[in-house]
Structure formats: C-alpha cells, structure tokens
Amino acid sequence: MKIQLHYLSLLLLLLCTISHADPSPELIYNLKGTVVKIHTVTSTGGQGSGSGVVVAENLVATNCHVLANSLGSNISAMGETYQPIGLRADWKHDVCIMHFAFLPLKPATLGDSERLFYEAPTFSVGFPGGPPKPITTTGKIKALYAMDDSYIIRTSASFQIGASGSPLFDEQGRLIGMNTFKSPSKSNHFYSVPVKWIKLAMSLPETEIVKQTDTPFWDAPLDQKPYWMQVVLPSQGGQWNELLQIASAWLKQNPNDAEVYYYLGLAEQNLGKSVEAKTKFKKVLLLNPHHTAAVLELAKIAKHENNKTELTKLQQQLSFLDEDALELLNDIKN
C-alpha cells in the first residue's frame, strides 16, 4: 500500500509540474527585442559573431569566448549598431557583461536558476549560423549539474555556432541561463551557464579592454573537466569500465548527486550487473523523480525481465515526463 501511495504521489507531482506548451508567438516577439547579434574582428583580421541578451539598462550579457582574442566588437539590434564602452568579465565561467552608453533596448526579466527541475520547458532566441533575424528553438531541461554554488543546465534544444551567448528562457519568458557550449560527441549535449553567474558578473569591476585572464572551465584538459563532462564520451562510446571508474571517483566528490548514481547504474547495467544497476537508478529517482533517463533505464530492465506490472508503472511515468523517451522504449524489443 505504501508503495502504491508513493507511486500515486509521484504521478500527481509530475502532472502538477510538467508542462508541454510551446511559448506563445507574442511572448517570443517581445523577447526578440532583448536579444542582440554580436560582431567581432579577430586578431587575425577575420570576422566573428555571437549572440547576447540585454540584462539591465545598457548592459548586455554574452559568453566571454565570443569576445576572446578580438580586436573590437559591436552589437546590432533593431537595425542599429552600438559599440561597448566597457566590459565586466568572469572568464572562468565564460560570462561577460558588455557596457554601452545609450542602448535603447528593454532588458529581459531575470529568473532564478536555483529553482529549476528536469523536463521543465525552455526556449532560446539567438543567431545560430549567423542569420540576419533571430531564431527560436525549444526544448526541455534534461539535466542540472552542480558547479560552483549553482547549476549548469543541459537542454534538448540544439544550437550552432553563432548562438553562443544566446539567452535560455523558462516558459514564462524569464532568463534562466545562457547557451554556451556543446559536447564533442555525435549525440551532442547542449549546455547553458546559469543566470546566477550573470547576476554575479554584473557587479564585477569594469575594464575598457578585452583581456582574457582565465580559460573557460569547459575548455580545460579532459582530466581537469568536471566529472559530468568526463562521462559523456565513455557513456556514448560504450566504454563501460572507464565510465564506472569516472563515476566512482565522482561519487566520492558528490555522494548526494542524482547524476552520479545514474552513470554508475548505466555502467553497471551494461557490465551485466542488473541488480546493482536497478539499485542505483532507484536511488536517482529518490533524489530526483523527474529524471527521465533513469526511468527509461528501469523500464528497459523491466521489459527485459518481462515484469509487466513494473513496466506499466514506468511507462506511465515516461508518458508524463517525455513522450519521446516512451516512444524509444516502445521501439526496443524484449
């Protein structure tokens, strides 16, 4: 009875928190007025581009790597061009704030990146590939990775070169992050830095020149990258012993992180340790009931074991969390 009540409570929680509605055309139209295209002249004389978002009066946030090694930069918006007069830079976190004298653009509403949850709808407006008009992409939060008192956001919304620095909004149109980098794997993961870091960067000392003082955390050597970055290639390349080794080291650093247990379970499941894997995936859901990937792996095991009762419950969870994941499960043969 307790298990059934817990399951019903979980379903009710999912129904109350997961939304699937796309942003309205009116909301997107209004937010496009907060997004700018950034143009740079590189140290070799070439041209570079990126995206940015107005975060306060005369202040535009973008990724520092958009401006790195540039000889000059400007932004274009609403048919006009503006040049910055100062820069506030957090190079490690790849967050730069460009300061302008007279920028007649309304800032975006800043949200809270500390109150996010998996499968929450998101959308972004930016200039991927350098189009003259901003492009909108939609997706969901697929993972949140603890880092330096905040969370890196991974979404299912793809972005390309030129979209670095573009804003990531929640379904109400509040700024929650900034599209920053993607994984080098075939099945790319797309990551955004949190709005919390943008807020902190806004209060940094200002300089008139672009001088890189640190390497972005995501561009460090592999063994110095966060563990949630180190696990991507082994997990997608089927290197299960290597994944187990990395995840085990990660566990020592963050024993209460749901993502740690997910990758431990993934390695164990593919190494033939299904019993241990199920324990890890269930631990994930105790820590985070919105973790679609863990539900999917448990459903795969239940399907393989022909556990129809458990499979039905997990299929219902997937139907609330992510229809694409449910479709993927249905395509898998026993």
C-alpha positions as CSV (number, residue, x, y, z in Angstrom):
1,M,0.0,0.0,0.0
2,K,2.8,2.4,0.9
3,I,4.5,1.7,-2.5
4,Q,1.2,2.4,-4.3
5,L,0.6,5.6,-2.4
6,H,4.2,6.8,-3.2
7,Y,3.6,6.0,-6.9
8,L,0.3,7.9,-7.0
9,S,2.0,10.8,-5.3
10,L,4.8,10.8,-7.8
11,L,2.3,10.8,-10.7
12,L,0.4,13.7,-9.1
13,L,3.6,15.6,-8.7
14,L,4.5,15.1,-12.3
15,L,1.1,16.2,-13.5
16,C,1.3,19.4,-11.5
17,T,4.8,20.4,-12.6
18,I,5.5,19.2,-16.1
19,S,4.1,21.4,-18.9
20,H,4.4,20.8,-22.6
21,A,3.1,24.1,-24.1
22,D,5.3,26.0,-26.5
23,P,5.8,29.7,-25.9
24,S,3.3,32.0,-27.5
25,P,4.2,34.0,-30.6
26,E,3.5,37.2,-28.6
27,L,6.0,36.2,-25.9
28,I,8.6,35.3,-28.4
29,Y,8.1,38.5,-30.3
30,N,8.5,40.6,-27.1
31,L,11.7,38.7,-26.1
32,K,13.3,39.1,-29.5
33,G,13.7,42.8,-28.6
34,T,16.0,41.8,-25.8
35,V,18.3,39.7,-28.0
36,V,21.3,41.2,-30.0
37,K,23.7,39.9,-32.5
38,I,27.4,40.4,-31.7
39,H,30.1,41.1,-34.3
40,T,33.8,40.9,-33.6
41,V,37.0,41.4,-35.5
42,T,39.5,38.7,-34.7
43,S,43.2,39.2,-34.0
44,T,43.9,37.7,-37.5
45,G,41.6,40.2,-39.2
46,G,38.7,37.8,-39.6
47,Q,35.1,38.2,-38.6
48,G,33.4,36.5,-35.7
49,S,29.8,36.5,-34.4
50,G,27.7,35.5,-31.4
51,S,24.6,36.4,-29.6
52,G,23.8,38.3,-26.4
53,V,20.9,39.4,-24.2
54,V,20.1,42.7,-22.6
55,V,20.1,42.0,-18.8
56,A,19.8,45.6,-17.4
57,E,19.9,49.2,-18.7
58,N,22.9,49.5,-21.1
59,L,24.2,46.0,-20.2
60,V,24.4,43.0,-22.5
61,A,25.4,39.5,-21.4
62,T,27.3,37.1,-23.7
63,N,29.9,34.4,-23.5
64,C,33.4,35.6,-23.0
65,H,34.7,33.2,-25.7
66,V,32.6,35.2,-28.2
67,L,34.8,38.2,-27.4
68,A,38.1,36.4,-26.7
69,N,41.1,37.5,-28.8
70,S,39.1,40.1,-30.6
71,L,40.4,43.5,-31.7
72,G,37.0,45.1,-31.5
73,S,33.3,44.3,-31.2
74,N,29.8,45.8,-31.6
75,I,26.2,44.7,-31.5
76,S,23.4,45.1,-33.9
77,A,19.7,45.2,-32.9
78,M,16.6,46.7,-34.4
79,G,18.6,47.8,-37.5
80,E,21.1,49.8,-35.5
81,T,24.8,49.2,-34.4
82,Y,26.2,50.0,-31.0
83,Q,29.8,49.8,-29.6
84,P,30.6,48.9,-26.0
85,I,32.4,51.3,-23.7
86,G,33.4,48.7,-21.0
87,L,33.4,45.1,-20.1
88,R,32.9,43.1,-16.9
89,A,34.3,39.6,-17.3
90,D,34.2,36.2,-15.5
91,W,36.4,34.3,-17.8
92,K,36.4,31.0,-15.8
93,H,32.6,30.8,-16.0
94,D,32.5,32.2,-19.6
95,V,30.2,35.1,-18.7
96,C,30.9,38.6,-19.9
97,I,28.8,41.8,-19.5
98,M,29.2,44.4,-22.2
99,H,28.5,48.0,-21.1
100,F,27.0,50.6,-23.5
101,A,26.4,54.3,-23.1
102,F,22.9,54.7,-24.7
103,L,21.3,51.4,-25.5
104,P,17.5,51.8,-26.2
105,L,16.6,48.2,-25.6
106,K,14.4,46.7,-22.9
107,P,16.2,44.1,-20.7
108,A,14.9,40.6,-20.2
109,T,13.4,39.6,-16.9
110,L,16.0,37.7,-14.8
111,G,14.8,34.4,-13.5
112,D,16.1,32.0,-10.8
113,S,18.5,29.2,-11.9
114,E,18.3,27.7,-8.5
115,R,14.7,26.6,-8.7
116,L,14.8,24.6,-12.0
117,F,13.8,21.0,-12.4
118,Y,14.2,18.3,-15.0
119,E,11.8,18.2,-18.0
120,A,10.8,21.9,-17.5
121,P,10.1,23.5,-20.9
122,T,12.7,26.0,-22.1
123,F,13.3,28.0,-25.3
124,S,16.1,30.1,-26.7
125,V,16.3,33.0,-29.1
126,G,19.6,33.6,-30.9
127,F,21.5,33.8,-34.1
128,P,22.8,30.3,-34.9
129,G,24.8,30.2,-38.1
130,G,24.6,33.9,-38.4
131,P,21.1,34.6,-39.8
132,P,20.0,38.2,-40.1
133,K,17.0,37.5,-37.8
134,P,16.9,35.7,-34.5
135,I,15.8,32.0,-34.5
136,T,13.8,30.4,-31.7
137,T,14.5,26.8,-30.6
138,T,12.5,24.9,-27.9
139,G,13.4,22.1,-25.6
140,K,13.4,20.8,-22.1
141,I,15.8,20.7,-19.2
142,K,17.4,17.3,-19.4
143,A,20.0,17.6,-16.6
144,L,21.3,20.0,-13.9
145,Y,24.9,19.7,-12.9
146,A,26.1,21.2,-9.6
147,M,29.0,23.5,-10.1
148,D,30.4,26.4,-8.1
149,D,27.3,27.1,-6.0
150,S,24.9,26.9,-9.0
151,Y,23.9,24.5,-11.8
152,I,25.0,24.0,-15.4
153,I,21.8,23.5,-17.4
154,R,21.6,20.8,-20.2
155,T,18.7,21.1,-22.5
156,S,17.4,19.2,-25.5
157,A,17.3,22.4,-27.6
158,S,20.2,22.3,-30.1
159,F,22.2,25.4,-31.1
160,Q,25.0,26.1,-33.5
161,I,28.0,28.4,-34.0
162,G,26.7,32.0,-33.6
163,A,24.3,31.1,-30.9
164,S,26.9,31.2,-28.1
165,G,25.7,33.8,-25.6
166,S,22.0,33.5,-26.6
167,P,19.5,33.5,-23.8
168,L,17.8,30.5,-22.4
169,F,14.3,31.3,-21.1
170,D,11.7,29.4,-19.0
171,E,8.2,29.0,-20.2
172,Q,7.2,32.4,-18.7
173,G,10.0,34.1,-20.6
174,R,12.3,34.7,-17.7
175,L,16.0,34.4,-18.3
176,I,17.4,31.3,-16.6
177,G,20.7,30.8,-18.5
178,M,22.9,31.4,-21.5
179,N,23.7,28.9,-24.2
180,T,27.5,28.3,-24.0
181,F,28.9,25.0,-25.3
182,K,28.1,21.5,-26.5
183,S,29.7,18.2,-26.2
184,P,32.0,16.8,-29.0
185,S,30.1,13.6,-29.3
186,K,27.8,12.6,-32.1
187,S,24.7,12.8,-29.9
188,N,25.5,16.3,-28.8
189,H,24.7,17.6,-25.3
190,F,23.9,21.3,-25.2
191,Y,24.9,23.3,-22.1
192,S,24.0,26.7,-20.6
193,V,25.6,28.6,-17.8
194,P,23.1,29.8,-15.1
195,V,21.6,33.2,-14.8
196,K,23.1,33.3,-11.3
197,W,26.5,33.7,-12.8
198,I,25.2,36.5,-15.0
199,K,23.9,38.4,-12.0
200,L,27.2,38.0,-10.2
201,A,29.2,39.2,-13.2
202,M,27.1,42.3,-13.4
203,S,28.7,43.6,-10.2
204,L,32.3,42.8,-11.3
205,P,34.9,45.6,-11.8
206,E,34.8,47.1,-15.3
207,T,37.7,47.4,-17.8
208,E,37.9,49.1,-21.2
209,I,39.8,46.3,-22.9
210,V,39.2,42.7,-23.7
211,K,41.9,40.8,-22.0
212,Q,41.4,37.1,-21.3
213,T,42.6,36.2,-17.8
214,D,41.4,32.6,-17.5
215,T,40.3,29.5,-19.5
216,P,36.7,28.6,-19.6
217,F,36.0,25.6,-17.3
218,W,34.6,23.6,-20.2
219,D,37.8,24.1,-22.3
220,A,40.2,22.7,-19.7
221,P,42.1,19.4,-20.3
222,L,39.9,16.4,-20.1
223,D,41.2,15.2,-16.7
224,Q,40.5,18.7,-15.3
225,K,37.0,19.0,-16.6
226,P,34.0,18.4,-14.2
227,Y,33.1,14.8,-13.9
228,W,29.7,15.4,-15.7
229,M,31.7,16.3,-18.7
230,Q,34.2,13.4,-18.4
231,V,31.4,10.8,-18.5
232,V,29.9,11.9,-21.9
233,L,32.3,10.2,-24.3
234,P,32.6,6.9,-22.4
235,S,28.8,6.6,-21.9
236,Q,28.1,7.3,-25.6
237,G,31.0,5.2,-26.8
238,G,30.2,2.1,-24.8
239,Q,33.4,2.3,-22.7
240,W,31.7,0.9,-19.6
241,N,34.7,0.2,-17.4
242,E,36.1,3.6,-18.0
243,L,32.6,5.1,-17.2
244,L,32.5,3.1,-14.0
245,Q,35.9,4.4,-13.0
246,I,35.0,8.0,-13.6
247,A,31.6,7.8,-11.9
248,S,33.1,6.1,-8.9
249,A,35.6,9.0,-8.5
250,W,32.6,11.4,-9.0
251,L,30.7,9.6,-6.2
252,K,33.5,10.3,-3.7
253,Q,33.2,14.0,-4.6
254,N,29.4,14.3,-4.7
255,P,27.7,11.4,-2.8
256,N,24.3,13.0,-3.0
257,D,24.2,13.9,-6.7
258,A,21.5,12.0,-8.7
259,E,23.6,12.2,-11.8
260,V,26.4,10.3,-10.2
261,Y,24.1,7.3,-9.4
262,Y,22.7,7.4,-13.0
263,Y,26.1,7.0,-14.6
264,L,27.1,4.4,-12.1
265,G,23.9,2.5,-12.9
266,L,24.4,2.9,-16.6
267,A,27.9,1.4,-16.3
268,E,26.8,-1.5,-14.1
269,Q,23.8,-2.3,-16.3
270,N,26.0,-2.6,-19.4
271,L,28.6,-4.7,-17.5
272,G,25.9,-7.3,-16.7
273,K,25.2,-6.1,-13.1
274,S,21.5,-5.5,-13.4
275,V,20.7,-5.9,-9.7
276,E,23.3,-3.3,-8.7
277,A,22.1,-1.0,-11.6
278,K,18.5,-1.1,-10.5
279,T,19.5,0.0,-7.0
280,K,21.4,2.9,-8.5
281,F,18.5,4.0,-10.8
282,K,16.0,3.8,-7.9
283,K,18.4,6.0,-5.9
284,V,18.4,8.5,-8.7
285,L,14.6,8.7,-8.6
286,L,14.6,9.1,-4.8
287,L,16.8,12.1,-5.3
288,N,15.1,13.4,-8.4
289,P,11.7,11.9,-9.5
290,H,11.9,13.9,-12.8
291,H,15.0,12.0,-14.0
292,T,13.7,10.7,-17.3
293,A,16.8,8.8,-18.3
294,A,16.8,6.8,-15.0
295,V,13.1,5.9,-15.5
296,L,13.9,4.8,-19.1
297,E,16.7,2.5,-17.9
298,L,14.5,0.9,-15.3
299,A,11.8,0.4,-17.9
300,K,14.3,-1.3,-20.2
301,I,15.2,-3.7,-17.4
302,A,11.6,-4.4,-16.6
303,K,10.9,-5.0,-20.2
304,H,13.8,-7.4,-20.5
305,E,12.7,-9.2,-17.3
306,N,9.1,-9.3,-18.6
307,N,7.9,-7.6,-15.4
308,K,4.7,-6.3,-16.8
309,T,3.4,-4.6,-13.6
310,E,6.6,-2.6,-13.1
311,L,6.8,-1.8,-16.8
312,T,3.3,-0.4,-16.9
313,K,4.1,2.0,-14.0
314,L,7.3,3.1,-15.6
315,Q,5.6,3.7,-19.0
316,Q,3.1,5.9,-17.3
317,Q,5.9,7.9,-15.7
318,L,7.5,8.3,-19.1
319,S,4.3,9.5,-20.7
320,F,4.2,12.4,-18.2
321,L,7.9,13.2,-18.4
322,D,8.9,12.8,-22.1
323,E,6.8,11.2,-24.9
324,D,10.0,10.8,-27.0
325,A,11.5,8.6,-24.3
326,L,8.4,6.5,-24.2
327,E,8.5,6.1,-27.9
328,L,12.1,5.0,-27.7
329,L,11.2,2.4,-25.1
330,N,8.3,1.0,-27.3
331,D,10.8,0.6,-30.1
332,I,13.0,-1.7,-28.0
333,K,12.4,-5.4,-28.4
334,N,12.5,-7.7,-25.4
